[in-house]
Amino acid sequence: MSAAVGDVVGAADGDAAGEAAGDAAGHAGGDAGRLADLALRAAVHGHSAVAVDRLIDAERAVRVAPVGWRVRRTLARSYRHLRMYELAVPHLQRAPIGHRHELAELHLIWADELDQVAGADGWSGRRGDRSSRDAAAAHRRRAELHLTTMRDRQDDPPLVAALMDECRIAADPAAVDTISDHPEAGLLPGARVRGYAARCRAMVRLGRLPEALWHGRRAIELAGQTPEDRTTARSGHYALHCAELAAASPGAVVADPLVTAAARRLWLERSHAMDAAGLRRDSALLDAQREAAERLAAVDPLTSLANRETLSSWLAQRPAGPMSIVMVDLTAFKTVNDTFGHPVGDQVLVRVANALAIAASDSLVCRFGGDEFVVANDRDDHRVATTVLAIRRALSELDLGDLLGGPLPGCEIGWAVGRLGGPTGGLLAEADRRLLEAKRRRSR
């Protein structure tokens, strides 16, 4: 599969995610949205180091919680302002079809920068950097593929038409005569700057230098309206430089080697900064994956309570001091599963877990296994009676009428108090012994 087609397929795969997420997903991952907004603000104002820090934090948050298109678009725009186009692409590939033009626009901006790296002499018929110019042409083809997809779906706002015009006249300068001389209506200043710059370059190739100079000067005028968009402003200035060079302006001829050298230096600095940011981002995402895996390993998947392994680790890490352990057993739970089925039994376990977490909110509550739960508190061993009463009350008042047609069939509780300072198995064993005694008394 070619890179251009792969780009389009990747974006198409993102349609479902982007559209289905909708506004509901936009409310999730609030941290990611806040960090993305901070990153964009910093990037627009030229605070690159701050922007990169916020972007990495936002990427971690995105990996943890699902986010909607608004957050991803903000991340992509931040990367675009930082000229880290490669890092913006994965977010824009998830754009809903109605926003696919943002990915096309990114490729066109990318192509403009590569043209500057290639050297202005290429526009006046002499040889420039062929590899950079070929890469620029490839990005314009990708942009055209995305725009064609939008046009085929009858989604053709003014910006889409303007971007398509850029692609057409870059491939065939003569096409400039088939489009408007004034890319104005319905466009933001940045898009208009690129529109005039594209027309300027086309006129240079056609040898129509007075028209090229006029379009280049118009691009410069509009660039002054978007001082925060430095990349677009450079595109306008560069187009005028190409026209002046083709017209053999003495200043442009003298400045051309310096302009090209500056463009290549900026591109090299951009590449180094992007590589460094990419490595930091990848490292942060790996850390996020590891932390997520650790969280999953520490949690019971059904009830979201801590699991038995987490309890053991927690007890082992407690300093010497008071400790209370309360064990809860749902004595008739097998009857629930046999009568109502395991799906209902799972729902009962979840509700019991929620009730225990609320009743013992100052303690560690875990699912010990099956229908057994443990509540551990390391702050006050004299409160165990209060904890036991709160648990009994919470479970007796638990409403299970919609699941079982009545209350919880029954439960037994065993407890133990003591002090930590050595092996913790004794406390668990003592609580378990009392739990067994309670079960025997009930069965008599």
C-alpha positions as CSV (number, residue, x, y, z in Angstrom):
1,M,0.0,0.0,0.0
2,S,1.4,3.4,-0.9
3,A,2.0,6.0,1.8
4,A,-0.6,8.3,0.3
5,V,-3.3,5.6,0.1
6,G,-2.3,4.4,3.6
7,D,-2.8,7.8,4.9
8,V,-6.4,8.0,3.5
9,V,-7.2,4.4,4.8
10,G,-5.9,5.3,8.2
11,A,-8.1,8.4,8.3
12,A,-11.1,6.4,7.1
13,D,-10.5,3.9,9.9
14,G,-10.7,6.8,12.3
15,D,-14.2,7.9,11.1
16,A,-16.1,5.5,13.3
17,A,-14.0,6.4,16.4
18,G,-14.2,10.1,15.7
19,E,-18.0,10.3,15.0
20,A,-19.1,7.7,17.5
21,A,-17.1,9.3,20.3
22,G,-19.2,12.5,19.8
23,D,-19.8,14.9,22.6
24,A,-20.1,12.2,25.2
25,A,-16.5,11.2,24.7
26,G,-15.5,14.9,24.6
27,H,-16.6,15.1,28.3
28,A,-14.3,12.2,29.1
29,G,-10.6,12.7,29.7
30,G,-11.2,16.2,31.1
31,D,-7.5,16.4,32.0
32,A,-6.5,15.7,28.4
33,G,-8.7,18.5,27.2
34,R,-7.4,21.0,29.7
35,L,-3.8,20.0,29.0
36,A,-4.4,20.2,25.2
37,D,-5.8,23.8,25.6
38,L,-2.7,24.8,27.6
39,A,-0.4,23.3,25.0
40,L,-2.1,25.1,22.2
41,R,-1.9,28.4,24.0
42,A,1.8,28.0,24.7
43,A,2.5,26.9,21.1
44,V,0.7,29.8,19.6
45,H,2.7,32.2,21.8
46,G,6.0,30.6,20.9
47,H,6.6,28.9,24.3
48,S,7.8,25.7,22.7
49,A,9.3,24.0,25.8
50,V,6.1,24.6,27.8
51,A,3.9,23.4,24.9
52,V,5.8,20.1,24.5
53,D,5.6,19.4,28.3
54,R,1.8,19.9,28.2
55,L,1.5,17.9,25.0
56,I,3.3,14.9,26.6
57,D,1.1,15.1,29.7
58,A,-2.0,15.3,27.5
59,E,-0.9,12.3,25.4
60,R,-0.6,10.3,28.6
61,A,-4.1,11.4,29.6
62,V,-5.5,10.4,26.2
63,R,-4.0,7.0,26.6
64,V,-5.7,6.5,29.9
65,A,-9.2,7.9,29.1
66,P,-11.1,8.1,25.7
67,V,-11.4,11.6,24.3
68,G,-13.4,13.1,21.5
69,W,-12.5,14.9,18.3
70,R,-12.2,18.3,19.9
71,V,-9.3,17.2,22.1
72,R,-7.5,15.5,19.3
73,R,-7.9,18.5,17.0
74,T,-6.5,20.7,19.7
75,L,-3.5,18.4,20.1
76,A,-3.0,18.3,16.3
77,R,-3.1,22.1,16.1
78,S,-0.6,22.4,18.9
79,Y,1.8,20.1,17.0
80,R,1.1,22.1,13.8
81,H,2.1,25.4,15.5
82,L,5.3,23.6,16.7
83,R,5.8,22.3,13.1
84,M,5.9,18.7,14.4
85,Y,3.7,17.5,11.6
86,E,4.5,13.8,12.0
87,L,3.1,13.9,15.6
88,A,-0.1,15.7,14.5
89,V,-1.0,13.1,11.8
90,P,-2.2,10.3,14.1
91,H,-4.7,12.7,15.8
92,L,-6.0,14.1,12.5
93,Q,-6.4,10.6,11.1
94,R,-9.2,10.1,13.6
95,A,-11.1,13.2,12.3
96,P,-14.8,12.7,11.3
97,I,-15.3,13.0,7.6
98,G,-16.5,16.5,7.9
99,H,-13.2,17.6,9.3
100,R,-10.9,15.7,7.0
101,H,-9.8,19.0,5.4
102,E,-7.7,19.6,8.5
103,L,-5.5,16.7,7.6
104,A,-5.3,17.9,4.0
105,E,-4.4,21.4,5.2
106,L,-1.6,19.9,7.3
107,H,-0.1,18.2,4.3
108,L,-0.2,21.4,2.3
109,I,1.6,23.4,5.0
110,W,4.1,20.5,5.3
111,A,4.6,20.7,1.5
112,D,5.2,24.5,1.6
113,E,8.0,24.1,4.2
114,L,9.6,21.4,2.1
115,D,9.5,23.7,-1.0
116,Q,11.4,26.3,1.1
117,V,14.0,23.6,2.0
118,A,14.3,22.7,-1.7
119,G,15.4,26.2,-2.5
120,A,13.7,29.1,-4.3
121,D,15.7,28.6,-7.5
122,G,13.5,25.6,-8.3
123,W,10.6,28.0,-8.9
124,S,12.4,30.0,-11.5
125,G,13.4,27.0,-13.6
126,R,16.8,26.1,-12.2
127,R,17.6,23.0,-10.2
128,G,16.8,22.8,-6.5
129,D,16.8,20.1,-3.9
130,R,15.0,17.3,-5.8
131,S,14.3,15.0,-2.8
132,S,12.6,17.8,-0.8
133,R,10.6,18.8,-3.8
134,D,9.5,15.2,-4.5
135,A,8.5,14.9,-0.8
136,A,6.5,18.2,-1.1
137,A,4.7,16.8,-4.2
138,A,3.8,13.6,-2.3
139,H,2.2,15.6,0.5
140,R,0.2,17.6,-1.9
141,R,-1.1,14.3,-3.5
142,R,-2.1,13.1,0.0
143,A,-4.0,16.3,0.6
144,E,-5.8,15.9,-2.7
145,L,-6.9,12.4,-1.8
146,H,-8.4,13.6,1.4
147,L,-10.1,16.5,-0.2
148,T,-11.5,14.3,-3.0
149,T,-13.0,12.1,-0.4
150,M,-14.8,15.1,1.1
151,R,-15.9,16.4,-2.2
152,D,-17.3,13.0,-3.2
153,R,-19.5,13.1,-0.1
154,Q,-21.0,16.5,-1.1
155,D,-19.0,18.1,1.7
156,D,-17.5,21.1,0.0
157,P,-17.2,24.2,2.2
158,P,-15.2,27.2,1.0
159,L,-12.0,26.0,2.7
160,V,-12.2,22.6,1.0
161,A,-12.6,24.3,-2.4
162,A,-9.6,26.6,-1.6
163,L,-7.4,23.8,-0.5
164,M,-8.3,21.8,-3.7
165,D,-7.4,24.9,-5.7
166,E,-3.9,24.9,-4.1
167,C,-3.4,21.2,-5.1
168,R,-4.6,21.8,-8.6
169,I,-2.4,24.8,-9.4
170,A,0.6,23.2,-7.7
171,A,0.3,20.2,-10.1
172,D,-0.7,22.3,-13.1
173,P,0.1,26.1,-12.9
174,A,-2.1,26.8,-16.0
175,A,-5.1,25.8,-13.8
176,V,-4.7,29.2,-12.1
177,D,-6.7,30.7,-14.9
178,T,-9.7,28.6,-14.0
179,I,-10.0,29.7,-10.4
180,S,-10.7,33.1,-8.7
181,D,-7.9,35.6,-8.4
182,H,-9.1,36.4,-4.9
183,P,-9.3,33.5,-2.3
184,E,-11.3,35.6,0.1
185,A,-14.9,34.5,0.7
186,G,-15.5,32.3,3.8
187,L,-11.8,31.9,4.6
188,L,-9.7,32.7,7.6
189,P,-6.6,34.9,7.0
190,G,-4.2,32.0,7.2
191,A,-6.0,30.1,4.4
192,R,-6.1,33.3,2.3
193,V,-2.3,33.8,2.8
194,R,-1.7,30.3,1.4
195,G,-4.1,30.9,-1.4
196,Y,-2.4,34.0,-2.6
197,A,1.0,32.4,-2.1
198,A,0.0,29.4,-4.2
199,R,-1.2,31.7,-7.0
200,C,2.0,33.6,-6.8
201,R,4.1,30.5,-7.3
202,A,1.9,29.4,-10.2
203,M,2.4,32.7,-11.9
204,V,6.1,32.5,-11.5
205,R,6.1,29.1,-13.3
206,L,4.0,30.6,-16.0
207,G,6.4,33.6,-16.4
208,R,3.7,36.1,-15.5
209,L,5.8,38.0,-13.1
210,P,3.7,41.2,-12.6
211,E,0.8,39.0,-11.5
212,A,3.1,36.9,-9.4
213,L,4.4,40.0,-7.6
214,W,0.9,41.3,-7.0
215,H,-0.2,38.0,-5.4
216,G,2.9,37.7,-3.4
217,R,2.5,41.2,-1.9
218,R,-1.2,40.5,-1.2
219,A,-0.1,37.4,0.7
220,I,2.3,39.5,2.8
221,E,-0.4,42.0,3.6
222,L,-2.7,39.2,4.9
223,A,0.1,37.5,6.8
224,G,0.2,40.6,9.0
225,Q,-3.3,39.7,10.2
226,T,-2.1,36.4,11.6
227,P,1.2,37.1,13.5
228,E,0.7,34.0,15.7
229,D,0.8,31.7,12.6
230,R,4.4,32.0,11.8
231,T,4.6,29.1,9.4
232,T,1.8,30.5,7.2
233,A,3.5,34.0,7.3
234,R,6.8,32.4,6.1
235,S,4.9,30.8,3.2
236,G,3.7,34.2,2.1
237,H,7.1,35.8,2.4
238,Y,8.7,32.9,0.6
239,A,6.3,33.1,-2.3
240,L,7.1,36.8,-2.8
241,H,10.8,36.0,-2.6
242,C,10.4,33.5,-5.4
243,A,8.6,36.1,-7.6
244,E,11.3,38.7,-6.9
245,L,14.0,36.2,-7.6
246,A,12.4,35.3,-10.9
247,A,12.1,39.0,-11.7
248,A,15.9,39.2,-11.1
249,S,15.4,41.7,-8.2
250,P,19.0,42.5,-7.0
251,G,17.9,42.1,-3.3
252,A,16.3,38.8,-3.9
253,V,19.3,37.5,-5.9
254,V,21.7,38.4,-3.1
255,A,19.4,37.1,-0.4
256,D,18.5,33.8,-2.0
257,P,21.4,31.7,-0.7
258,L,20.8,33.1,2.8
259,V,17.0,32.5,2.6
260,T,17.6,28.9,1.5
261,A,20.2,28.3,4.1
262,A,17.9,29.7,6.8
263,A,15.0,27.5,5.7
264,R,17.2,24.4,5.8
265,R,18.6,25.3,9.2
266,L,15.1,25.9,10.6
267,W,14.0,22.5,9.1
268,L,16.9,20.7,10.7
269,E,16.2,22.3,14.1
270,R,12.5,21.4,13.7
271,S,13.4,17.8,12.9
272,H,15.7,17.5,16.0
273,A,13.0,19.1,18.2
274,M,10.3,16.8,16.7
275,D,12.5,13.7,17.2
276,A,13.2,14.6,20.8
277,A,9.5,15.3,21.5
278,G,8.6,12.0,19.8
279,L,11.0,10.1,22.0
280,R,9.7,11.8,25.2
281,R,6.1,11.1,24.1
282,D,6.8,7.4,23.3
283,S,8.5,7.0,26.7
284,A,5.6,8.7,28.5
285,L,3.1,6.5,26.7
286,L,5.0,3.4,27.6
287,D,5.0,4.5,31.2
288,A,1.2,5.1,31.0
289,Q,0.7,1.6,29.6
290,R,2.8,0.1,32.4
291,E,0.8,2.0,35.0
292,A,-2.5,1.0,33.5
293,A,-1.4,-2.6,33.5
294,E,-0.4,-2.3,37.1
295,R,-3.7,-0.8,38.0
296,L,-5.6,-3.6,36.2
297,A,-3.5,-6.2,38.0
298,A,-4.4,-4.6,41.4
299,V,-8.1,-4.5,40.8
300,D,-10.9,-7.1,40.8
301,P,-12.3,-6.9,37.2
302,L,-15.9,-7.5,38.3
303,T,-16.3,-5.2,41.3
304,S,-13.4,-2.7,40.7
305,L,-12.4,-3.3,44.3
306,A,-8.8,-4.1,45.3
307,N,-8.0,-7.8,44.8
308,R,-6.4,-10.3,47.2
309,E,-2.9,-9.6,45.9
310,T,-3.3,-5.9,46.5
311,L,-4.5,-6.6,50.1
312,S,-1.4,-8.7,50.7
313,S,0.9,-6.0,49.3
314,W,-0.9,-3.3,51.3
315,L,-0.6,-5.2,54.6
316,A,3.1,-5.9,53.9
317,Q,3.8,-2.2,53.4
318,R,2.0,-0.9,56.5
319,P,4.3,0.4,59.3
320,A,4.1,-1.0,62.8
321,G,0.8,0.0,64.5
322,P,-2.9,-0.8,65.0
323,M,-4.8,-2.8,62.5
324,S,-8.3,-4.2,62.2
325,I,-9.5,-6.8,59.7
326,V,-13.2,-7.5,58.9
327,M,-14.1,-10.5,56.7
328,V,-17.6,-10.6,55.1
329,D,-19.1,-13.7,53.5
330,L,-22.3,-13.9,51.6
331,T,-23.5,-17.1,53.1
332,A,-26.4,-17.9,50.7
333,F,-24.8,-16.7,47.5
334,K,-24.7,-20.1,45.9
335,T,-28.5,-20.1,46.1
336,V,-28.6,-16.8,44.2
337,N,-26.5,-18.2,41.4
338,D,-28.4,-21.5,41.3
339,T,-31.8,-19.7,41.3
340,F,-31.3,-16.6,39.2
341,G,-28.1,-17.4,37.2
342,H,-24.6,-16.2,37.3
343,P,-25.2,-12.9,35.5
344,V,-27.6,-11.8,38.2
345,G,-25.1,-13.1,40.8
346,D,-22.5,-10.9,39.3
347,Q,-24.7,-7.9,39.6
348,V,-25.4,-8.7,43.2
349,L,-21.7,-8.9,43.9
350,V,-21.2,-5.5,42.3
351,R,-23.9,-3.9,44.4
352,V,-22.5,-5.5,47.6
353,A,-19.0,-4.2,46.7
354,N,-20.4,-0.7,46.2
355,A,-22.3,-0.8,49.5
356,L,-19.1,-2.0,51.4
357,A,-17.0,0.7,49.7
358,I,-19.4,3.4,51.0
359,A,-19.9,1.9,54.4
360,A,-16.1,1.6,55.0
361,S,-14.9,4.6,53.0
362,D,-12.0,5.2,55.3
363,S,-10.7,1.6,54.9
364,L,-9.2,-0.6,52.2
365,V,-12.1,-2.8,50.8
366,C,-11.1,-5.7,48.7
367,R,-12.7,-8.8,47.1
368,F,-11.0,-11.7,48.8
369,G,-12.4,-14.3,46.5
370,G,-15.7,-15.6,45.3
371,D,-18.4,-14.1,47.6
372,E,-15.9,-13.1,50.3
373,F,-14.8,-9.5,51.0
374,V,-12.2,-8.0,53.4
375,V,-12.2,-4.5,55.0
376,A,-8.8,-3.5,56.5
377,N,-8.1,-0.3,58.5
378,D,-4.7,0.7,59.8
379,R,-5.7,3.8,61.7
380,D,-7.7,2.7,64.7
381,D,-8.2,-0.8,66.0
382,H,-10.9,0.5,68.4
383,R,-13.3,1.4,65.6
384,V,-13.8,-2.2,64.4
385,A,-17.2,-2.5,66.1
386,T,-18.4,0.6,64.4
387,T,-17.2,-0.7,61.1
388,V,-18.9,-4.0,61.6
389,L,-22.2,-2.3,62.5
390,A,-21.9,0.0,59.4
391,I,-21.4,-3.0,57.2
392,R,-24.3,-5.0,58.6
393,R,-26.6,-1.9,58.2
394,A,-25.5,-1.3,54.7
395,L,-26.0,-4.9,53.6
396,S,-29.4,-5.2,55.4
397,E,-30.6,-2.0,53.7
398,L,-29.2,-3.0,50.2
399,D,-32.1,-2.9,47.7
400,L,-32.0,-6.0,45.5
401,G,-35.7,-6.2,44.8
402,D,-35.2,-5.7,41.0
403,L,-32.7,-8.6,41.0
404,L,-33.8,-11.1,43.6
405,G,-37.3,-9.9,44.5
406,G,-36.1,-9.2,48.1
407,P,-33.1,-8.4,50.3
408,L,-29.7,-10.1,50.3
409,P,-30.3,-13.7,51.6
410,G,-27.7,-13.4,54.3
411,C,-24.1,-12.7,55.3
412,E,-21.7,-13.5,58.1
413,I,-18.9,-11.3,59.5
414,G,-15.6,-12.2,61.2
415,W,-13.1,-9.7,62.6
416,A,-9.8,-9.4,64.3
417,V,-7.8,-6.6,65.8
418,G,-4.1,-6.3,66.6
419,R,-0.9,-4.5,65.8
420,L,1.3,-4.8,62.8
421,G,5.0,-5.3,63.1
422,G,5.6,-8.7,61.6
423,P,3.7,-11.3,59.5
424,T,0.1,-10.3,58.9
425,G,-1.3,-13.8,58.3
426,G,-2.3,-14.1,62.0
427,L,-4.8,-11.3,61.7
428,L,-6.4,-12.7,58.6
429,A,-6.5,-16.2,60.1
430,E,-8.1,-14.8,63.3
431,A,-10.8,-13.0,61.3
432,D,-11.4,-16.1,59.2
433,R,-11.7,-18.3,62.3
434,R,-14.4,-16.0,63.7
435,L,-16.1,-16.0,60.4
436,L,-16.2,-19.8,60.4
437,E,-17.6,-19.8,64.0
438,A,-20.4,-17.4,62.9
439,K,-21.3,-19.7,60.0
440,R,-21.4,-22.7,62.4
441,R,-23.7,-20.9,64.8
442,R,-26.0,-20.1,62.0
443,S,-26.2,-23.6,60.7
444,R,-27.2,-25.1,64.1
